[in-house]
Amino acid sequence: MRLFPHFSFLDFSNSYLIGPDQGGVAVLIDPGIFDAGLLRLIEDNNYYVRYVLVTHAHGSHTRGLKTLLKIYDAQIFAFNPLIQNFPTVEVREGKQQHIGEFLFEIIETPGHSDDSLCFKLNQFLFTGDTLTAGSMSKNLGYAKDTLISTIKKKLLPLDADTLIFPGHGPPSRIAIEREFNPCLQEKRLEC
């Protein structure tokens, strides 16, 4: 298995391409933009995007769908039944989902948005805007409390070496976020 990150200057968002070592059918997570760089990444590694995972329906994670679906015949997996008027395969927590040759664990993480999901593949955790390195999304009031509770209950108990691949910013690890993320400490700073 190979994992390729792709960074977009539009919304400063991350997409992730996952595929077999020798090319073939691939999974793309959060196509915030579909630009020439992402197309080259896919094609130069002999991949065909057959599956798209959406952590939540905000434009910075879905804006590239229209272009992508003109090039590739791909299924979209998301919490919502429609993303930008494209039908999806609805996924929910509590079961693992075979997507291509990969087995993803689905984790519902409300707080940033009601449709937020994290996708866990082995030791890789794709968090969208739920959890980022040293921070979390900038929600207010009840949504912020919900997000903090969700992260503490569902993500921080994961294995310390689990690698976090967020929708924005650099990667991290669960152990680092447990110990150092100021938003998740008992006496947390304003996040």
Secondary structure as GFF3:
##gff-version 3
##sequence-region A 1 191
A	DSSP	beta_strand	2	8	.	.	.	ID=ss1
A	DSSP	beta_strand	13	19	.	.	.	ID=ss2
A	DSSP	beta_strand	24	29	.	.	.	ID=ss3
A	DSSP	alpha_helix	36	44	.	.	.	ID=ss4
A	DSSP	beta_strand	47	53	.	.	.	ID=ss5
A	DSSP	alpha_helix	59	62	.	.	.	ID=ss6
A	DSSP	alpha_helix	65	71	.	.	.	ID=ss7
A	DSSP	beta_strand	75	78	.	.	.	ID=ss8
A	DSSP	beta_strand	82	83	.	.	.	ID=ss9
A	DSSP	beta_strand	86	87	.	.	.	ID=ss10
A	DSSP	beta_strand	89	90	.	.	.	ID=ss11
A	DSSP	beta_strand	96	99	.	.	.	ID=ss12
A	DSSP	beta_strand	102	108	.	.	.	ID=ss13
A	DSSP	beta_strand	117	121	.	.	.	ID=ss14
A	DSSP	beta_strand	124	128	.	.	.	ID=ss15
A	DSSP	alpha_helix	141	150	.	.	.	ID=ss16
A	DSSP	pi_helix	151	155	.	.	.	ID=ss17
A	DSSP	beta_strand	163	166	.	.	.	ID=ss18
A	DSSP	beta_strand	172	173	.	.	.	ID=ss19
A	DSSP	alpha_helix	174	180	.	.	.	ID=ss20
A	DSSP	three_ten_helix	182	184	.	.	.	ID=ss21
###
